[in-house]
Every structure is written in structure tokens, then in C-alpha cells.
Amino acid sequence: MSNPSLDVRDVARLARIELNDAEVATFQEQLGRVLGYVEQLNALDVSGVEPTAHANPVFNVLRVDESRAGLDRRDALKNAPRVANNLVVVTKVIDQ
Amino acid sequence: MNDLSTLTVHELQAGFRRGDFTPLEALESLENAISSRDPQIGAYLSRDFETARAAAASADILLPLGGVPIAIKDAINVQGEPCRCASKMLENFISPYDATVISKLRAAGAIPFGRLNMDEFAMGSSTENSAFQKTRNPWDTGRIPGGSSGGSAASVASRTAFASLGSDTGGSIRQPAALCGVVGLKPSYGRVSRYGLVAFASSLDQIGPLARTTRDCASLMNILAGKDSRDSTSLDLPAEDFTAALGRDLRGVKLGIPKEYFVDGMDTRVRSRVEAAIAHCESQGAELIEVSLPHTAYAVGVYYIIATAEASANLARFDGVRYGHRADHPRDLLDHYMRSREEGFGSEVKRRIILGTYVLSSGYYDAYYLRAQKVRTLIRRDFEQAFEKVDALVCPTSPDLAFRIGERTDDPLRMYLADIFTIATNLAGICGLSVPCGFVEENGRSLPVGMQFLGRALDETRLLGIADAYERSCGLDFARALPK
């Protein structure tokens, strides 16, 4: 079952995931069925119901504004795929 | 030297304090158990015996968990150890820091040890979504151990861990605990700091213990729980002794039986074992009260909208820049992102990120995400109303026995429905515990069945007391029951 409003290739691009044609076809079918299943929520009347965003109603958690030691620069860079001069190397963003 | 690997945490600590054996000897027993049994089970992704031995040699056995090795799900950061979330995305990642639960375990004298297999980024119900290896159910190695904390449950069941940590977003501690015949607790949301747990769905995730007895889970909770300034969702509550209600009986305990959790389509053998266990509770003096959670049927749908939406945002951090997999020779930044994520993530993770992105996208947000959040409110209210009448709810943990490896991998929706009895707990933020309640014989194998007790938010002490009373009176010595 497919879902006409779901365009997997387009959403995958929004999510920054490259997919091959086979994956697009498989996901289109599988996610169509999941969305079909989720349609059952439309049977409920939710007018006037407050949405729950979080399990606990905790607001404005504050702490004393004091500096704390963070990760050591060397440790923070250890897992970076590309490093030079103690900095993370990123892929070029601006065209020349 | 006796094999110590079959002892519970409680027995291990008693042995240390009597001087019967040392933490180093206990660790050596574990090493032997892992060498002989884990090749068939595959619970561990890696283990560092040398560091653990050094910690065991200098352990202070008078501390609350002094000298006790605790095995850790691969989603929880332990400084200097790999933390790969069973994903190629993090194949080379070494944790630069300890999660708060790990700092707490160390302070209590415990020895965090080993990395346990899981579904990639905790997305799955069978541990088949690990990028690195399959984990097999110790009771029948042709079957899955459950998931996503499959390694956490399989290690405890196969006596290659005394206890372990898992994480539970929609049942990922309780369902594998049930399918492997061990005890697993999902604490109430906010009980345990999530700092250092790789985030999947932040409004649902919670770290919790798996062990061979309820008592051991309670002892671990005494260490794990508490406010942490590094996790603003952790709750600031007075210190609590989670072992305080152990050793009691079931007289006068009001147990609610949610009728929606006994449905057509579940394995009738699972149902009959759980019903027999509930009847046993009644024979021990519990009062049984039928209750209704009318929105139960919507929980899976709500979950797969909310959890995937949160996951799509949380997993946006894996961009191949500061850490994680980076594609070779990107043409430009977009190509860098798209190929790094294509190569690093497995199918289920991609599927969920795409679904989550879709339900949050412009034009669909109200129809899916906002509606799901409203139905989440209705599910919470169901529980609030039920808990006005009862002390705890009792129901099956999983509708099925452990299924065969490969049986559901092509059918995500069917896999999602494996969590039908555990998901609502996370949506409501309450606590839940799975305890073994019987076996089903199939093809000459005994497969464990789990029973779930659900409690009010922050009512873990009572919940643990009820489960402990059941466990001690049920006549099945699960702490001793060993897979063949």
C-alpha cells in the first residue's frame, strides 16, 4: 500500500539521506503501510485536548550561572573525521 | 574455583563481604563464562578485561555496589570505551566522557564493563538491526533475544553478566527481559539522568537496570536515580530507598487488570501463563480489579509518530563533521551530508528518520504530530484514571514468545506491533517492570514468558515490592533457571 502524499525521495532529501531507487521503492511501500496504520488516530475526537509534549510538566529549569570545565580540546577532536591545526575540517560551503 | 557467574548481585556482594571470594575472582568467572558462552550468543560487541581487572583489584567492597561488574548497552557512554550504538555511523567512536549513570556506578564501587549489542540507535525489537552482529536468545539460539536492549537481556540470561544497563523508549528493556527470562525495569520519566545516553526520542527515553532478580534491580536503582544538572528533565526528588518494600507479601495489594491487554491475536500460551500468574497473585492475597485503558489500541500509532519525529531531530547531529562516519571525497556540502548519512545509517534508522521528517513537515504537522501529542494526553489520562482504583497494573509484557531470527525483518509494521504492551508506559511517563512468570515448551525448548507490572509515575519502590513478592512466592526459581 502506498500513500499518495508521501514522496520518499523528496522527504529523504529534506532529511539529508541519499537513497538508491530500490530503497525508495521499498520505503515507499513500507512507510505507506505504517501511515495507513496510523490513520486510525483520525477516528478519535481530540478537539479541546491539550497536546502532551513531555512526560513531566517541568518548566524553566535554571541553575547558577557559573562556568564549568568542558571537554578538553584534544579529547573533543579525537572523534572528528578530519582535523587540522587543532580544528575540525568541514567541507567547503562557499563556491569560489 | 567455583563458577561464580550464576550468582545474583545480592549473593555476589554477600560472598565478597564474607570473604568467600574476591571481586577479581568474580570477574575471572565472568571472563570464563564469556569465553565459553558468548560465542554462541553474541551479546557483547566488545569488552575490556584489562581495565576491569584493574578496577576489580582495587575495589572497595564496602561501597553499595563495591566490586560488582555491570555490563553496559552500547548506547551509554563510558569514557575510553567504544560507544557505537551498534551503528556504522559510530564505528570508530570512543567516548570522551562518562554518562552520569556511569559516574554514579563508579562512585558506588561498581565496575562498568563491556559493550552490549542492541538494535542500531535503539530502533528495533529484536536486535537484528545491529550493524555488527546478531544476538541470539540463550533459551533457543534460533530465536531473537528481543530488543532494542537485546545484548543487555541475553548477557544476564546466559550468565555472562550479573546485571546490565539498558535503555527503554517503547519497551526496549522490558520486552527483551521478558523474552530472555530476566527482570527489567523502566523507571518513570525523569527518574534517571539521560546525560550520556545517545538520544533516540528524548521525551520517552529512560535508562534502567536488567538483572536476574527484582532485588538486584532495586539495588541498582538506588545508585542510578537522582537529579542531574546535566539533564534538565531529571527530577529533583528526595533520596529514596528502592529496596524499602522488598520482602513483603501481596496481601491487600490492589492489582488492576487492563482488559485491553488481553486481546485476540496474542499467543494463547503467553496469555495462559500470565493469567495463571495473576491467579497466583490473587491466591497470595492480592485483590484483582478489572480496569480499562480505552486508548490502548492507539498507542503504537502515537508512538511511531512521536518517537520518529524526535529521532529525526536527534539524529540530525550525525552530519559527519565533528564525529561519526564521513563519506570520502564529497563534491559539496549537500553531497557530504547525504552520502555520509546514507553510508552510516542502516535501513531501519533511515526509515524512521524519513517517517519522522515527514510527520513534522509543513502541511502534515497538525495531521500527524500534533494529533499524536493529543492522543498521548488521552493515553496518560487512561492511566491516571486506572491508578485511582489500583496500586499497580498487571499484564503481559509481549504478546508473543521470542520469534525466529529473520521472521519479521521484512515487515516493519509487524515488528512495531511487538511493542504493543510496552509502548503506552513510555508515552504516559510511568514506570514498568517485566518479571519472568513461566515457560512455554516449543520444539523441545523452554521459552520464557514475561509479566509486566506497571506503576504510577515515581512509584518504583512499591512496584519493585509487588514484583519481588510475586517472584519469591511463585515457586519458579528464575534466578537459578538456566538455559540449556
Interface residues (C-beta under 8 A of the other chain):
Chain A: S5 L6 V8 V11 A12 R13 L14 A15 R16 I17 E18 L19 E23 F27 Q30 L31 R33 V34 L35 Y37 V38 Q40 L41 N42 L44 V46 V49 E50 P51 T52 A53 H54 A55 N56 V58 V61 R63 L71 D72 D75 A76 K78 N79 A80 P81 R82 V88 V90 T91 K92 V93
Chain B: N92 F93 I94 P96 Y97 S188 Y189 G190 S203 L204 S229 S232 T233 L235 H295 A297 Y298 V300 G301 V302 Y304 I305 S312 A316 D319 G320 V321 R322 Y323 G324 H325 R326 P330 D332 L333 L334 H336 Y337 M338 R339 R341 E342 F345 S347 K350 R351 I353 I354 L355 T357 Y358 S361 Y364 Y368 L370 R371 A372 Q373 K374 V375 R376 T377 L378 R380 P412 L413 Y416 N426 L427 A428 G429 A457
